[in-house]
Amino acid sequence: SQQGEEDPQALSIQEGENATMNCSYKTSINNLQWYRQNSGRGLVHLILIRSNEREKHSGRLRVTLDTSKKSSSLLITASRAADTASYFCATAQGAGTASKLTFGTGTRLQVTL
Amino acid sequence: DGGITQSPKYLFRKEGQNVTLSCEQNLNHDAMYWYRQDPGQGLRLIYYSQIVNDFQKGDIAEGYSVSREKKESFPLTVTSAQKNPTAFYLCASSKDDPGGRTQHFGDGTRLSIL
């Protein structure tokens, strides 16, 4: 089963603009993670936010988490052509060795010059 | 460099044939995972293993089998019972972390039917 639903499914922006992707999930979580996937490649971890955190930053990435609404957003500022990829949220229901990830359906981001 | 190696990159299966996908990691991670990704979709968990000689079914285990005889290796066999095996298969590993486990992925094996 897929816990997360991402919105929008696809997003096209110009270089220099900001990109915002949203993720909704259904059950309580231990943490929520965002991953990037370039075409035909594996996923790369971007950022993790714990259930007791509301906002986290990493470089040009800003993630927010609202556990009351069961939703998260990923903001990429000043986008570059190299940011073109699919972005997935993943939720962890357990902690430690019990932790598995459940992935959303992804947002395809296209950044044009 | 530490990482996860999946092989082969492309694999073709004939009717009635079992095929095995290789996944090797040198990150010294205890847990390993297999996912299936269909076009335009997210990842679905097939099997996972938290320690050597132990593994659990994920959400879509039917038609697949795994083994975990060594910490570094977690091969996936797609059996003839899996009637729709065409997909992109991703292997991942993770280590215990008080802050939360994150997963490291290989570059996948694309399986097609001949």
Chai-1 contact restraints between the chains, C-beta under 6 A:
chainA,res_idxA,chainB,res_idxB,connection_type,confidence,min_distance_angstrom,max_distance_angstrom,comment,restraint_id
A,S1,B,D59,contact,1.0,0.0,6.0,A-B,restraint_1
A,Q2,B,G42,contact,1.0,0.0,6.0,A-B,restraint_2
A,N31,B,G100,contact,1.0,0.0,6.0,A-B,restraint_3
A,R41,B,D107,contact,1.0,0.0,6.0,A-B,restraint_4
A,G42,B,L90,contact,1.0,0.0,6.0,A-B,restraint_5
A,G42,B,F105,contact,1.0,0.0,6.0,A-B,restraint_6
A,G42,B,G106,contact,1.0,0.0,6.0,A-B,restraint_7
A,G42,B,D107,contact,1.0,0.0,6.0,A-B,restraint_8
A,G42,B,G108,contact,1.0,0.0,6.0,A-B,restraint_9
A,L43,B,F105,contact,1.0,0.0,6.0,A-B,restraint_10
A,H45,B,T102,contact,1.0,0.0,6.0,A-B,restraint_11
A,L48,B,G100,contact,1.0,0.0,6.0,A-B,restraint_12
A,L48,B,T102,contact,1.0,0.0,6.0,A-B,restraint_13
A,G96,B,D96,contact,1.0,0.0,6.0,A-B,restraint_14
A,T97,B,Q50,contact,1.0,0.0,6.0,A-B,restraint_15
A,S99,B,R101,contact,1.0,0.0,6.0,A-B,restraint_16
A,F103,B,G42,contact,1.0,0.0,6.0,A-B,restraint_17
A,F103,B,L43,contact,1.0,0.0,6.0,A-B,restraint_18
A,G104,B,G42,contact,1.0,0.0,6.0,A-B,restraint_19
A,T105,B,G42,contact,1.0,0.0,6.0,A-B,restraint_20
A,G106,B,G42,contact,1.0,0.0,6.0,A-B,restraint_21
